[in-house]
Amino acid sequence: MDSDNMNIVTGNKVYEEIKGKRTIYVLLSGTTEISLLDGVSAAGEKPELTPLTPPLDSEIIFTGKCKSYDVMPMTDNGIPTPAIITRASNEISKIDTLIVDAGLKEYPKIPFIYTGLGSANNFTERKALDRYNEAVSFGEYIGKILDGKYDYILLAESVPGGTTTAYAVLSALNINYMTSSSMRDSPDNIKRELIKKAFKRIEPDHNPEHAIEQYGDYMMALSIGISRKVRKSTLLFSGGTQMLNVYLLDQMINKTKDKRYIFTTKYIMNDKKELMEKIGGDNIIYSNMDFSNIDGLNYYEQGYVKEGTGFGATFGIAYLNCGNVDYIYDEIKKVYASFLR
């Protein structure tokens, strides 16, 4: 592996083994009522539009188009979804894509695995997951199907409000680090106030499964189930602090040690390096992309979008497979331009 490659993908050397291997990208696409609260999520122009982001992300990644609505998911200041990066990267890598209903409120117009779990509840008012055990069982089913058929499984998410549910679960486990955010200025105070309300409703007992059930989202529960049945394949938890939280929960609940890594972006490492290294240790990989010269995506360089849909992992794997970073940027531009016509 040449020095340029080392600059694009950094971290645990397991990434050197991914090139050309059987790999699948799995998007856990879901919603939580937490995203409907003002100031929690930037995944949509308005809080009430955040449930549209996961199905639209799913459609972009699967087909390169928004099929349900004639609009691309953007932040309230017009910054585009990272799903366009994931779409371009996966097309370059030629890896399989699987979309999973991880608590969708609206369903995408593409093939996907239906669970019918429904949106996670507002954890300040009631238990977040009424169907936690059912969700874990769905995950086990998916994990059993995928295990061994692929060398690497990229587990990614599209869950608006998910950094807040991740913060709630980590806080319930006495891990007092603030999670990252899709906003440049993270709504840390809002998150803290929500957790105070949630812990008044029911005090944490430090049990990781209870923490997910009371304060989490269905993406977490499905991930636990998937990992429980994956033994032959290697799991790459592809994302930011949401997937870091899942990585920790997997260790605590499933007692996993081997073939589990976190694959993220330089933006997350710049923002939450201490937290990432505290939990992930040496099992972290991250991509050093630079979108300074791509209109719209150049805001990523200013901290407005740090992760989402596992674009750090998909970008890194695209580079490992094609070896030409400029080609990846060109393909991303093409996907983005297709929405601007």
Beta strands, then each sheet from edge to edge (+ up, - down):
strand 1: 9-11
strand 2: 23-29
strand 3: 96-101
strand 4: 152-158
strand 5: 234-238
strand 6: 260-265
strand 7: 284-287
sheet 1: 1+ 7- 6- 5- 4- 2- 3-
end
